[in-house]
Amino acid sequence: MIHLIHTFPQLADRYCLIGKLGEGTFSSVYKAKDVHHWRYDNSAWKEGDDVAASANDEALRRSRRTQEQAQYVAIKRVYVSASPDRVANEVAILRDLRGVPNVTSVITALRHQDQVCVILPYHPHDDFRIFYRRMTLNGVRDYIQALLISMREIHQRGIIHRDVKPANFLYNRQTRRGYLVDFGLAHREVKDPQVRRLARERYDSLSHLYWISPEYAHPRTQSAGYILNDDRPHAKANRAGTRGFRAPEILMKQTYQTVSIDVWSVGVILLCILTGRFPFFQSNTDAEALIELACIFGVKGMKRCAALNARSFECSIPTLNEDPISMESLCRALNKDAPWCTSSGGPSSASPKNGKEGKKQTQSTAVFSLLQGLLTLNPWERLTAADALAHPFFQEGVDPAC
């Protein structure tokens, strides 16, 4: 922190650094107290009662100031290794998203020589790694709903986050509010109708085909497995994001990517919660990631997914099933004591139950249906954030017992 103050002398007069919150590839984040908070109108980035307190007259601000309430901010220091265009893009997107529900705002940005700091609101939150195993069905609904609201809002504005994961969604269990943060990898979606139409037409034309390259047309004789060090030419496409949360179209180097890649990441987060496994996917390479997907969606599903992306998928691992396994069966096998897995006898549980147990069973069925819709291999058939929020899982009345 001392080095940060030396690098940014102007920070010392405005903020009191408290501690380091985290560090990533391109930046580090610090918690600080805004010592001059009450001198400014903060209504552009604050919500609710805080907006009223900031927007009203000077007398009210003086009154609030006498209460000596700490106003914390997050200071994001962007490393020099980050591209200037990338930094400018992040700040521009954050500025455009000011006031958007469940999305963080930008307060200001500072520059000193080749160093850049972005000042953001500080959002008190709980650690996903601690609470995800202890969530109830209602807790799951509140968390995923808050996350999907942030997705809907940015997607309606044509922004792809590209790095959706629990660490980038700061959720407060007490207030049941969450904020999407870290737009360092975000892009604006291509809005050209012709490009979008051509991409959709290509997906539709390939949707019933399995394309197999000639080299894989006959049974292979080498040992089971996949090529570890593949020296064949690779297709080039943007593969931003965190391993384990990348959509299949990213793994298959699809150049035209849409907001649906964020929806897939939401599905992976829900899968982590329902199975009690975080992270769920732990591959180190794209090839391993595709094998992990094949374990769930089956070889047939991956072949069709590859065909949709004008790619081929072939693997000689004998233990891979041809057909997919159901999401419900997967979650029940890995997390049998979870509330959503104990509400009925299993996927084929027969007679419907009444009362609280029946409602709990209905909610459990709905959450698995939602998971299936979020984790659909075809991005054009995958649920949108807006569609997901209209899913029956979020329409059921809240039952405190669930």
N, C-alpha and C positions, 0 to 999 in steps of 0.2 A: 504493500500500500504506500510505503514511503516513496518507492520508485514512481508510482502513479502521480503522486503530488509533485514530485520533481519534474516529471514530464509535462504535467498540466498545472502550472502555478496558479491559474485562475480558479482551480477547484477549491483551493484552501480557503478562499474568501466566501464561497457559496455553500460548500457542503462539508459535513463532518463525517469522514469515513468511519464505518463501524466494523466491517469485516468482509471477507470474500465469500460470495455465494456459490460460485462455480466457474468452471473454465472449459472452453471448447477448443476446436481446431483453429478458429479464426478470431476468438475473442475471450475475454474474461469479464465476469460481472461482480460488482461490489455493491454492498448495501451501505447507504449513507443517509444522513439527516440533512434535509434542506433547511438551512438556518435562516433563509430569507423567504420562506414559503409564503408568509402572510403579506408580503409586499406586492404580490402579483395576483392577477385574476387568473385562476386555474380552471375556470369553467369549461375550457375547451377540451380538457382531458379527464376531468373528474366526473363522477356520477352521483345521482341521488342527493342526499342531504349535503354532501361535500360541495356539490355544485351551487346549491343555494347559499352556503356559507361563503363561497368564493365570489359569487356574483352580486351579493347584496352590498350595501353601502359600507363606507370605511369604518363606521362605528361598530358594525357587526364584526368586521374583520378584526378590529382592535379587541373586541370582547372575546372572540375565539382565541386570539393570540395570548391573552392573559391566562388562558387555561393551560398554557405551556404544553399543548399536545404535540407529540413528536410526529413530524410529517416525513416519512421515509421515501426514498427514491432508490432506484436501481441504476447504477452507473455501468454502462457497457463499454468497455475499452476494446476497440477494434485493433487487431494487430496489423503491423505494417505489411505483413505478407498477404493480407486481403486485398483484392482488386479494388481500386478506387470506384469503378463502375458498380461493383457489388455493394459497396458501402452506400453510394448515392441512391441505388435502387432500393435498398432496405429502408433508408430514411424517407424516401418518397412514398413508399407503400405504407409505412407507419403513419405518415402525415395524412394520407388519403383515408386511413382507417380510424381516424380520431372519432370517438363517440360511438363506435360500432359495438354492439353488445358482445360480451365475452371475448373481446380482443383487446390486447394491451394498446396503449397510446404512446406517442412520443411527446415528451415535454419540450425538449430542445436538444440541440447537438452542438458540440464544441470542437474546434480544430486548433491544434497548435503544431505548426510546421507540418510534418507528415503523420502526426498522430490525430486520431479521431475518437471522441467519446460521445456516446448517445445516452441522454438522460431519460429514463423511463419511470413510470410509477412502480412502486414496490407493492407486490401483491402477496399478503400473508397466505400461506398454503400448507397443505399436508404432504408428506412424502408418500408417493404412490407405492413405493416398494414396501412400505409398512402397512398401509391400509387395504391394499387390493385383495388380500386373502381374507379380510374380515368383513367384506361388504355383504349387505343383505340385497335382496332383489330390488327393493326400493332404492337402496344406495347405488346399485348398478344403473338403474334407470335415471337417477338424478345426474350421475356422472356422465354417462353417455349422451344424455339429452343436452347437457351444458356444452359438451364437446361438439355435438352436431350443430348446435345453434351457431357456434363460432365458425364452423365449416360453411354453413348455409350463408352466413353474412359475407364472408370473404369470397365465396364462389359466386354469389350474386353480383359481386363487384369485379369479377373476372380475374381473381387472384388465386394462384396455386401456391400453397404453403411449401410443399415438397419435403418437409421434414417433420411430419406429425408423429409424435411419440409422447409418452407420459411426462418426460422431463420438460417438454415444451408446452404443456398444458397445466397451469398452476391452479390446482383445485383446492378450495377450502370446504371441508366437510361440514363445518358448522353453519356456514352461510349458504352452502350448496351452490356456490358460484365458482366459475373457473375462467381463466384468461389464457388465450392462445398467445404465445410469445415466440421470440426468435424467428424473424423473417429474413434472416441472412441468406437463405437459399430460395426465397420466394421468387416467383416469376408471374408475369401477367399472361393469362391464357391467350392464345392466338384467336382473334375474333373474326378472321377472314371467313365468311360463310362458304366460299368456294373450297378452301382448304378443309374445312370441317366436313363439308358434304362429300368430298372425294375420299376422306379418311373413313367416313361412315359407310360409303358405298363399297370400299375395299373390304371392310370387316364383314358386311352383309354378303358379299360375293364369295367369301372364303368360309363362311360360317358352317357349311356342311361338308367341308373337304378336310382330308388329312394329307398334307403334302409331305412326301418322303423323298429325300434326295437320293440319287442313284447309288451312292456309296453305301446306303443303308437298306437297299432294296432286297438283299438276301441275308439269311442268317449269318451272324458274325461268329468267327471261330476263336477270337482272343478271349482272355479271361474276363470274368464279369467285372463291371465297374464303369467308370467314366474317365475321360482324358483329364489327367491332373494338370499337366503343362501343355495346353493346347496352343500350338504355334501357327494355327491357321489364321488368316486375316479376320479381324474383329470388326463388326459393325459399330459405328460411332453414334452415340446418342447420349443425351443428358441423363446421368444416373445419380443425381443428387439424392440425398436422404441417408437414413441410418440403416445399416444392415439389419435384416429381420423385419423391417417395416416397409420395404420396397415392393411395389405392386409387380405382378408378373410381366406386364408390358414394359416395365423398366428393365427387369432382368433379361428380357428378350430384345433389348436395344431398340424399342419402338421409338421412332423420332417424333411422331406426333403424340403428345401426351396431354391429357385433359385433367380437369379438377377431380376426376374419378380416382386418381392415384392417392389423393388425400383420404377419400372414403375407404379405400382398401386399408390404409394405415389405421383408421378408426376401427375397422373390423379386426385387425390384428390385436389392438388394445383390448377390445371386448373378448377376444379369444383368450388372451392372457388372464383376464379376470375370471372367465368361466371355467378355465382349466386349472387355475391356480398355479400357472407356470409363467414366470417372467424372468428373462425374455423367453418367448415360446420358440421362435426360430433363432438358431444360434450358428448359422453357417458363416464361414469366413470368405467364401467366394460366391459369385453368381451361379456357378455350376452346382455347388452344394445347395444353394438356396432353391434351385429348381428341383433338385432331388427331394428336398424337404417338402416342397409343395406336392410333388408326385406321391408322397406317402399319404397325403390326405385326399387329393383330387384324383388319384389314379393315373396310370400311364395313358389311358384313353383321353382323359380330360386334359392332360398336359399336351398331348399330340394335337388336339383340337385347338387349344390355346396357342400353340406354336403356329399352327396354320393360319389363325386369325391375324398373327403378326408377321406373316410371310416368312416364317422360320420353320425348322424341323426339330422335333424332339425324339431322340432315340436313346435308350439306355438298356444295358444288358444285365442290370442287377436283378437277379431272379426273385428276390424277396418283395419287390414292388408289386402291388396289386394292380390289375388292369382297371378295376372299377373304384370309384371313390367310396369313402366312408362318410357316414352322416356326422354332421357337427354335434348333434345331440349325443350320439354314441361315443364320440371322441371325448366330449366334456365329462360325461358320466364315468368313463373309464379312468380318466386322470384325476377327477375331483369328486369322487362319489359322495363325500360328506357335505358338499356345498348345498345351500338352501335350494338352489334351482335343480339339484340332482336328487334330492330326497323327497320331492313333492309328489312323486308317483313311482310306480314300480319300474319304469324304464320307458324306452322309446315306444314300445308296443303295449304299454299299459292299457288295459281294456276299459272297464267301466268308468265314466266320469264321476268325480266326487262332488259333494255338495258343500256349501258353506265355505269356511276359510281355506280348507284343504283344496277344495275345487278351484277356488280363485287362484291359489298359489300354483296349482298345476297349470291353469290357463296362462298365467304369467310366465311360467317356465317354458311352456311350448312357444309362447310369443317371442321370448328372448332368443331362442335357438333359431326361429324363423328369421329374426332380424339379423343374426350373425350370418346366416346363409346368404341373405341379400347383400350384405356388406362385402362378403368374401366371395364374390362371383368373378370368375376368371375373365369373362368378356366385359371390358370396361363400358360398353354401350348398354349392357343389360344390368350392370351393377346399379344398386340404388343410388340416387342422388341424396345429398344431405337433406334437402327439403322433403323428398319422398320418405326417407328414413324417419324423419320427425313425425310423419303422419302414420307411421306403422302402429298396429294395434298394441304393441308393447308399451307405447307412451300414451295410449288412449284409455287404458284401463284405470279405474279409480284406485287411489292409493289405499292400500291395506296395511295398517301399522304392524300387523303380524308377519308380513312378508319381508 
